[in-house]
Amino acid sequence: MDALEAVMKIASHGLQAQSLRLRVVAENIANANSTASVPGGDPFRRKTVVFDQIMDRATGAELVTIKNIGVDRSDFLEVHDPGHPSAGADGMVLMPNVKPLIEMTDMREASRSYQANLNVIEQARSMVMSTVDLLRRA
């Protein structure tokens, strides 16, 4: 495998990883107010993405991969709302441990990383096309 193919493979793995990360962030934001379906139960728990690397023998490069999608074990926010359907006997409602500001930061970071990987692919493609054009003229 030539170097530019390896670059494209590395960057495409980066695209896939950041795309999944964006999906998880979207799920977190969408469920930021999802309370338990039964009184006193647990609400939505924030998800996190854990990255890993794998050695690609064909390229000799370290490729990013998703090790797992975990859950954030931080405490839920408690809100006093005795009339809420999810309220416990004490009138407290557990709210998800999703912090919109953190999710927006993660979304921006994932988006920038996705764009950077896309730029790498575009640049490698441009270099291949320049080489092809040069060979056509020869």
N, C-alpha and C positions, 0 to 999 in steps of 0.2 A: 504494500500500500504506500502510495507516495505521500509526501508531507502535507500537501494541501487537502488530500482526502482525509488524512488523520485530523487535520484542523477542523474540517467540516463535521467529522464524527464527534469530536470533543465538544464543539459548540452546539451540535444538535442535542447531545445529552444534557447540556446546560439549559437549552430551551425547554426540554421535557420536564426537567426538575423544577424550573421556575414556573412553568405552566401549572404543574400540580400544586406548587406552593400558593399560587394565586387562587386556585380553586379552594384550597383549605381556608385561606383568608376570607374569601367570599362566603363560605359556609359559616365561619365565625361571625362575620358582620350580619349575615341574614338571621342568625339565631341569637343575637345579642340580647333579645328580650324574651326568649323562649323559656318559659317557666316549666315546672314539673307538670305532668298530666294528672297526678294524684296529689291530694293535700299532704304536705310534709315531705314530698319526694324531692329528688335532686333535679335541678334544671339542666339545660344544655351545658356541657363542659367544653371549654375552649380546646381546640385541636392544635397541635404543633407538628411541624415537619422536621424530621431528623435526616440530615444528609449523610452520605457515606461516599467512599470512592472505591472503584474497582479497577483492577489492572486489565487493560484490553491487550491481549497478546498480539493481535494483528497490527496494532499501531504502536505498542509499547508505551502507551499513554495511560494516565490515571483519568478515568471518566467519573463524573459525578453521577450518583444514583440516590434514590430515596431509600434510606434504611428502613424507616417506618413512619407512620403517622401516629403520634402519641397524643396523650391528653395532658392538659395543664392541671396539675393537682393543687393549684392555689385555692384559697378559700373562696366560697361564694359570698356575694354581697347579700346581707339580710335587710329587708325592707318591711316596715310595719304596715300591713294592709289587710286587716281582718276580713274585709269583704271579698278579697281575691279568691278565686276558686282553688288556688294552690296553697293557700295559707294553712299553716299548721294550727294546732289547738291554741297556741300562744299568739296567733294573729300574724306571725312572721312569715314572709314569703322569701324563699331563697331565689336569688337572681343569678344568671350566668356569670362566670368569672371572665367574661369578655370585656376588654377595655378598648373602645373604638379608636382611641388615639394610637394605641399599640398596633392595632390591626391596620390602620391607615399607614403607619410607618412601615410595617412589614410589606404592605401592598406596594408602596412606593419603591422599596428596596428590591422586591421581586421584579417589579416592572422594569426598573433600571438594569438589573442583571439580565433579564430577558432581552431587552433592547441591545445590550452590549454583546450578547451571544449572537443575536441576529446580525449585528454589524460585522462581527467576525466572519460569519458565513457569507455575507454580501461581499466583503473584501476578498475572501478566498475565491469566490466565484469570479469576481472581477479579474483577479490575477490569472485564473485559468483561461478566461476569455481573451485576455491580452496575449497569453502564450499561443492560443489557437490562432488568433489573428496574425501574430508574428510568423507562425509556421506556414500559414496560407500564402503569405507574401514571399516566402523563401523559395 
